[in-house]
């Protein structure tokens, strides 16, 4: 059996989740009942910045951080809270939204154009490198 193409899988997943535009995300920013989570790798956040007010929940740890029974649980994941995820281009966040829904979270969405769409729209970007203990080291 041939390997399924990942972008085909992502497109199928997007048919069953809530896909937000940049304007829709902007309308939800600042709502205390909404968690906006950046699931990109830490290097992406440090190098490129992030959407102001977002929390970092790397894709590789998302389900562990969201599970109250996990020793890695982060208390900003609340079952009844609105959760909006974003990655660079909308692929990882779509799959992550589906994973949270499979865990039982019911009010989950992702940002369709991702952080790249946020940048291209000229929206404000939080400089993570200014406050992060993680830095990119140049090869010597």
C-alpha positions in Angstrom: 0.0 0.0 0.0 1.5 3.4 -0.9 2.2 6.0 1.7 -0.6 8.7 1.9 0.6 12.1 1.0 0.7 14.4 4.0 -0.8 17.4 2.3 -3.8 15.3 1.2 -4.3 14.2 4.8 -4.1 17.8 6.0 -6.7 18.9 3.4 -9.0 16.1 4.6 -8.5 17.1 8.2 -9.3 20.8 7.4 -12.8 19.7 6.2 -13.6 18.6 9.8 -12.1 21.4 11.9 -12.6 25.1 12.3 -10.3 27.1 10.0 -9.8 30.7 11.0 -8.6 33.6 8.8 -6.3 36.3 10.2 -9.3 38.7 10.6 -11.2 36.0 12.6 -8.1 35.4 14.8 -7.7 39.2 15.4 -11.4 39.3 16.6 -10.5 36.6 19.3 -7.2 38.0 20.5 -7.3 39.4 24.0 -10.4 37.3 25.0 -9.4 35.8 28.4 -11.4 32.7 27.5 -9.3 32.0 24.4 -5.9 30.3 24.5 -3.9 31.2 21.4 -1.1 28.6 21.1 2.0 28.7 18.9 2.9 25.1 18.1 6.0 25.9 16.1 9.5 24.9 17.3 11.2 27.2 19.7 13.8 28.1 17.0 10.9 29.4 14.8 9.6 31.6 17.6 13.1 33.0 18.5 14.1 33.6 14.9 10.8 35.0 13.5 8.8 36.2 16.5 5.2 35.2 17.3 1.7 36.5 17.5 1.4 38.8 20.6 -0.1 37.1 23.6 0.3 33.6 22.3 1.6 30.8 24.5 4.2 28.3 23.3 3.1 24.7 23.1 5.5 22.9 20.7 3.8 20.3 18.5 5.8 17.5 19.9 4.5 18.1 23.4 1.0 19.4 22.8 -1.0 16.4 23.8 1.2 15.9 26.9 0.8 19.5 27.9 -2.9 19.4 27.3 -3.7 16.3 29.3 -4.4 17.0 33.0 -3.3 13.5 34.0 0.1 14.0 32.4 3.1 15.0 34.5 3.8 17.6 31.7 0.4 19.3 32.0 0.2 23.0 31.6 -2.7 24.6 33.4 -3.5 27.0 30.7 -5.1 24.1 28.8 -8.6 24.1 30.1 -11.2 21.7 28.7 -13.9 24.4 28.4 -11.6 27.1 27.1 -11.5 28.1 23.4 -8.2 26.9 21.9 -6.8 28.4 18.7 -3.6 26.9 17.3 -1.2 28.2 14.7 2.0 27.0 13.1 4.0 28.4 10.2 1.6 27.6 7.3 -1.5 25.8 8.7 -0.5 22.2 8.2 0.8 21.2 11.7 -1.9 23.3 13.4 -4.7 21.5 11.5 -3.3 18.1 12.6 -2.9 19.4 16.1 -6.4 20.7 16.3 -7.7 17.3 15.2 -5.6 15.7 17.9 -7.0 17.9 20.6 -10.5 17.2 19.4 -9.7 13.5 19.6 -8.7 14.0 23.2 -12.0 15.6 24.0 -11.5 19.3 23.6 -14.6 20.7 21.9 -13.8 24.4 21.1 -10.7 24.1 19.0 -9.7 26.0 15.8 -6.5 26.7 13.9 -5.3 29.6 11.9 -5.6 28.6 8.2 -2.7 30.8 6.8 -0.5 30.3 9.9 2.1 32.7 11.2 3.3 33.3 7.6 -0.2 34.7 6.8 0.0 36.8 9.9 3.4 38.3 8.8 2.2 38.8 5.2 -0.9 40.7 6.5 1.5 43.1 8.2 0.3 42.4 11.7 2.2 43.1 14.9 4.9 40.5 15.8 6.2 39.9 19.3 10.0 39.7 19.4 10.6 36.5 21.3 14.4 36.7 21.0 14.5 39.8 23.2 13.2 37.8 26.2 14.0 34.1 25.4 16.8 32.2 27.1 17.0 30.3 23.9 19.3 31.8 21.3 20.4 30.7 17.8 24.2 30.1 17.8 26.1 30.7 14.6 28.2 27.9 13.3 31.8 28.7 14.0 
